[in-house]
């Protein structure tokens, strides 16, 4: 067995190199532990429409509340509605996530009713990065991970920051898993 550090031919079954002391022993597959690499949430820009709608409602509610002949109740209802919209967007963002571990890609959706999909890194067939013109301006993009196990099984990470870096992390984790 060769030492990965210095290239010395060590005795068969040796755990350490006799020349440099580097560890030669590689753990058995069952000894490997899965560890988290990263967790990704969709960008706030993905929810720009509902946030802009809440801002418009907020401005109109404040205008109705402070107008000379305005009704304060309309302002309070508008403020409550805008607050509920922002809270909904925040919950949607927090309850949509993708996790990359040393062994799997995990997609989670939902708050009350949840959905979880997993794909083993060994089953990854392709990794695609798509970026529209607007996404490129904002530094966002979509990453699609297709499975070799099934032709229609795909995990799509939408509007994530720095999708090229995410695709590279995924590719390196896949290669490390296959090694």
N, C-alpha and C positions, 0 to 999 in steps of 0.2 A: 504494500500500500504506500502511495506517495504522499508526502507532506504537502498540503496546499500552500504553505507559507514559504518554505525553502526548497522544496522539490526532492528532499532526501528520501531514499527508500527505507521506510520504517518496517519493522517486523510485522508480520501478519497479526491482526487482532490488537495491535498497540493503540492505546487511547491518546498518547502524546508522542510527538516527534523527539527522538533521542538527541538530535542536533540542536534544534531551536526551541523546543518545548511547546510548540503550537499544538492545539487540539486536533487530532486526526479523526477521532471517533465522531460519526454522524448519528444523531438520534434516529431511532426507528420511527416510522410514520405514526404509530400510535402514541409516541411520546410528544409529538408536536402539538402545541397549543394554538388555538385560533386567537388572533388579537385584532383589535380594531385599527384600521388605517385612517379613515376619515368618515365624517358624517356631513351630508350636504343638504341644505334647505333651498327651496326655490327663492329667487331674488324678489325683493319688494317690487321691482319693476313689473313682475308678472301680474301683480295686483293693482297696477296703476289706474285702471278703469274704475274699479269700485272705490279706490281711495279718492280719485278726482270727483266722483259722484258724491261721496260723503262731504268733501270740501265745499262743493257747490251748495249742498243742503245746509251746511253749517253757515255759510255766508248769507244765504237767503233767510235762515232762521234768525241770525243776528240782526239783519236788516229789518225784519218784521218786528223784532222785540224793541229796537231802539227808535223806530219811526214815530213821529209825533202822534199819529192816529193809529199806531200799530197795536196789536194784541200780544201781550206777553206770553199767553198760553201757546200761541203758534211758535214763538221762539223757543219755549221749553220743549215742546214736542219735536221741533226740528233738531235741537241739540241732542235730545235722547236718541232720535233716529240716526243722526250722524255718529254718535258714540257706539250704537249697536252695529252699524256698518263697519266701523274701524275694528271693533272687537271681533266681528265675524272674520274679517280679513286676517287679523292676527292669529286666530285659531286655525284658519285654513292653512296658513303658512307654517305654523308650528306642527301641524298634524299631517304634513306631507314631507317625507324625508327619504333619503337614500343613504345607506351605510355601506361602506366598503371594508371588508375584513380581509384577513390573510387567506381565507378560503372561499368567501361568498360575496355576492352583491345582493343587498336586501333592500326592497322597496316597501315603504309603509305609507298607507293613506287612511284617513278617517279619524274621527274623534269618538263618536258613540258606536257606530258600526265601522269596524276596521277591516282593512285588507292588507295582507302581507304576502309578498312574492319574493322568492329567493332563487338565485342562480349560482351554481357552483362555478368557480373561476376556471376549473378544468373543462367546463361545458361551453365557455364563451367562444362563439364562432367569429364574430366581428364586432368592432367598435367604430361607430360613425359619429362624427361631429358635424352638426348643421348650425349655421349662423346666418340669420337674415341680416339685411343692411342695418336695421334698427338695433338688433342684438349686437352687431359688431361695434356700433357707436357706443353702446352701453357696457361693453365688455362681457356680454352674456352669450349663451348658446345652449343648444340641446345636445345631449350625448345619448346615443342609442346603442344598447348592448344586446346583440342577438345571440340566441342560444343554439348550440349545435344539436341539442337533444330534441328540439322541436322546431319546425320551420316557422311557426307563427308566434313563438314565445319570445317576447322582447321586453326589456326594461328601458323606458324612456325617461331620462332625467331632463326636465324642461326648465329653461331660463335659469341655468346655474352660472355662477360667476367663474370665469376662467375655465372654459370647457376643455381647451387644449391640454392644460395641466392635469385636469381630472382624467382625461383619456390616457395620458401618459402614465399616471399613477396606476390606473387600472391595467394597462398593458404590462407594466413592470411587475405588478402583483401576480398577474396571470402567468408570466414567464417564470417567476420565482416559484409559483405553485406547481408548475409543470416540471420544474427541474428536479 
